[in-house]
Amino acid sequence: MYNATLELSDNVDIESKLAALHRDGTRAGLSDSTVAEMTDQVRTVLSLVTKQGSHLAAQGSQMSFSRLIKGDSYELQLIYGVGAPKSWLSRVARSLLGG
C-alpha cells in the first residue's frame, strides 16, 4: 500500500508536486495505470479547489481543505490551504516528521 501526504497551497507549483507524486508512485512499484489514476484524481480535485481558493484569496479570505483519496493500492491525504497561516503545532509536527 502506497501512502503519501500532499500539502499544497497557492504558493506551491502543483505540477511539480504531481510530477513528484508520479515519480514516487512508480518507484513504490505501482502500475502505470494506477499512478495515472492516482494523479488524475488529485488533479481533478485540485482543479476545483484552486479555482475557489484563488477567488477567496483575491478577497483576502482564507480556506483550508483536506481530503483522503483512496484506491486499491494507494491512499493519499491531500491538504490544500489558501491564505491560512500554519499553526505552531502544525509547524512543529512538520519539522519533527520531516515534512
N, C-alpha and C positions, 0 to 999 in steps of 0.2 A: 504494500500500500504506500503510495507516494503522498506525503503530506507537505504542505507549504503554506506560508502566510505571505500575502502581498499587501504591503502598506503603501498606499498611493495618495497623492494629493494633486492639486492644480499646479504645483511646482515640480512635479516629477515627470520625466519623459516616459510616458506609458508604453510607447512602442519598444523602448529598450528593456523595460520590465517584462513585457510579453515575450521578447526575444530570449531573455534570460530564463523565463519560465519554460519556454520551448526547449531550450538547451538542457536545463536541469531535468526536465521530464524525460528527455531522450537518454540522458546519462543514467537516469534511475532505472532504465530498462522498459519504459512504457512504449507501446507500439506507436508507429507514426499516426495511425488513425486516432488513437486515444489522446496523444499530445495535441493533435489538431482539434479534436472535440473540446478538450480542456481549454485551450487558448481561445477558441471561438466563443465558448460560454463566457469567459472572462471579458472578452472584447464586447460582446453583446450587452452585458450588464453595465460595463463602464461607459459605453456609448450613451446609454440612457441617463446614467447618473451624472456624467460630466457635463451634459447639456444643462441639467437642472442646477448643478453646482456652480457653473460659470455664471448663470443668471443670478443666483443668490449672492455670489461673491461680488458681482458688479454693484449690488445694492448694499454691500457692507455686511451681509448676513453670514452666518456660519452653518455648516452642515457636516454631520458625521454619518457614515453609512457602513454597515458591516453585514456581510453575507457569507454563508457557508455554501460552497459549490462542491457537489459530490458526484463521483462517477463510480464505476465498478472497481477501479484500481487507483483512485486518487481522491483526495479531499483537500480543498483549498479554502483558506479563510481569507476573504477579501475585505480589506479595511480601506475606506476612502474618506478623506476629510478635506473640506474647503474652509479656510479662514478659522478653523477651530484650533486653538492653541493646545499643545500637548500638556497633560497634567504632569506634575512632578513624579507621580508614581509610574506613569507610563514611560517617562524618560529613564527612570531608574531601572525598571524591568527590562527595557530595551537595551540598556548598557550591560546589564548582567547577563542577558540571554544572547548578546552579540548580534542583535538585530540592526 
